[in-house]
Amino acid sequence: MSRVLVTGGAGFIGSFVVDQLRAAGHEAVIFDVRESPHHARGEVPTVIGDVLDYESVCEAALGCDAIAHLAAAADVGEVAKDPETAERLNSRGTFNVLEAAREQGVGRVIYASTIWVYSEAEGSVDEDVPLHAPAHLYTATKLAGELYCRSYSELFGVDTTILRFGIPYGPRARPAAVVPSFVARALAGEPLSIAGSGEQTRRFVYVEDLAEGVVRALAPVAANRTYNLVGSQDVSIREIAHTVRDLVGDVDVVHTEGRAGDFNGGAEISGTRAARELGWHPETEFREGVSRYIAWHRRQEALPPRRAHEPIAERVRSLGSNAGIAVAAGVAGALAALLSRWDVVTDPVSFLGAMVLLGVPVALIAGVDWARDRARAGLVILAMLVGVVFQALTPQTRDIVQDVLHHRIMLALVVLAAVSALAAGRAWRADREGQRDAAG
Ligand SMILES: NC(=O)c1ccc[n+]([C@@H]2O[C@H](COP(=O)([O-])OP(=O)(O)OC[C@H]3O[C@@H](n4cnc5c(N)ncnc54)[C@H](O)[C@@H]3O)[C@@H](O)[C@H]2O)c1
């Protein structure tokens, strides 16, 4: 089992990489600027961080056997709209990941590249074909990442694996991507529009197959190798439109102008090396993958919409849970101070021991990950100290002790009820969020 940090693990492909890693028995840790909308809260260890913040990448990389680096500006439209941000995120972000891997001695960096690097190529291409300078800035930034991988491998001995992803499709895909947008339009009874003639083909790959390929790339044989992870069939845009039309219902297909710099899809990209060395075979037929996407999309549509005020509700909920943790920790601190007045635990060492003894259950209930969740860990310690000070300043300690002893059964029941409520609430929330998102 390996511990794998997945940057961009809350995204479309990254979230499936996380799932496939876990299914294969690995420990996946998400590193992303947001919580995963595809996993129940708390289901997957998550570090909220920015790949542009070197310190946080470095800290998250500590103790990891590998990093699957997927965080990027992946939407070519967004790259064109904000080139500066995209360039920093894709190039500097990759640099930071490699440097963190070097510093922390991470065994492998798996880099998510793209078959767009073959944009200018023609005929049949494999991983050894010399690449031309790309037309699109997105491709240039992804290529920069590939070059950094090679440099880190040669200069510093950081093992890297470059995976050139085909065009992914499937559940959790961005609505603007071609399959989701065709499906949405078809479901709305609107015509499907094709940029250009529709004859251009693309090597689509079903996202769960792709994610499985990322997991296979952890194999030792993949160190310092490059692989194309592409589907087994070339699919033309016109075929996509017809597949969607067959699966959803009869709608018109119309043609519009092509976009500048787009992947022309002319080259036939070979996935032979991944099959031979990694034993990876994309199993899902295009039609089957589209029908799985449609089923997922329908399930998403059937779910109640997220309420507009949910972010505030989320914040209030987290405020409430933090307040609960602070109160529990405060009470634990006061109890520790009380204990320190008993004969058996009067010395400072015993007092510290009592603090730790009582702090551990509080931290466990609060789900604090001491190494990563510093804010919560700090809150527990601070609240315990406040509890100590409060208790020390309270003159009627003896009365409080008497009261506590007098009502001990009732207090024990209250504590038991509170712990059960906390556990039940957590399980219910996990179940509800799981139902909402597990559809993908
Ligand atoms: N989607 C495609 O068509 C495609 C094709 C080939 C290769 N790729 C590559 O695969 C990877 C994943 O693509 P995707 O489609 O899942 O993208 P996505 O946009 O769904 O996911 C990217 C994730 O990165 C996170 N992220 C963004 N900025 C970040 C930052 N500064 N720090 C940490 N996390 C940050 C986002 O929150 C998001 O969860 C990318 O590297 C992309 O270049 C994508």
The ligand as an ORCA input file, in Angstrom:
! r2SCAN-3c Opt
* xyz 0 1
  N     -10.161     17.413    -18.724
  C      -9.431     17.219    -19.803
  O      -9.922     17.298    -20.930
  C      -7.979     16.846    -19.694
  C      -7.337     16.246    -20.771
  C      -5.991     15.912    -20.650
  C      -5.307     16.205    -19.482
  N      -5.957     16.807    -18.454
  C      -5.197     17.111    -17.254
  O      -5.748     16.352    -16.178
  C      -5.682     17.098    -14.978
  C      -7.050     17.135    -14.303
  O      -7.989     17.724    -15.179
  P      -9.534     17.803    -14.796
  O     -10.300     17.784    -16.054
  O      -9.865     16.817    -13.731
  O      -9.593     19.272    -14.194
  P     -10.558     19.873    -13.070
  O     -10.625     21.328    -13.340
  O     -11.828     19.105    -12.968
  O      -9.728     19.610    -11.752
  C      -8.612     20.381    -11.396
  C      -8.589     20.461     -9.888
  O      -7.461     21.246     -9.514
  C      -7.862     22.082     -8.451
  N      -7.004     23.273     -8.414
  C      -7.069     24.365     -9.209
  N      -6.155     25.256     -8.853
  C      -5.482     24.715     -7.813
  C      -4.398     25.169     -7.009
  N      -3.839     26.365     -7.215
  N      -3.954     24.359     -6.025
  C      -4.539     23.147     -5.792
  N      -5.565     22.679     -6.533
  C      -6.027     23.454     -7.522
  C      -9.277     22.448     -8.751
  O      -9.957     22.893     -7.591
  C      -9.817     21.135     -9.297
  O     -10.384     20.345     -8.277
  C      -5.112     18.458    -15.353
  O      -3.742     18.460    -15.078
  C      -5.331     18.558    -16.840
  O      -4.389     19.389    -17.465
  C      -7.279     17.113    -18.515
*
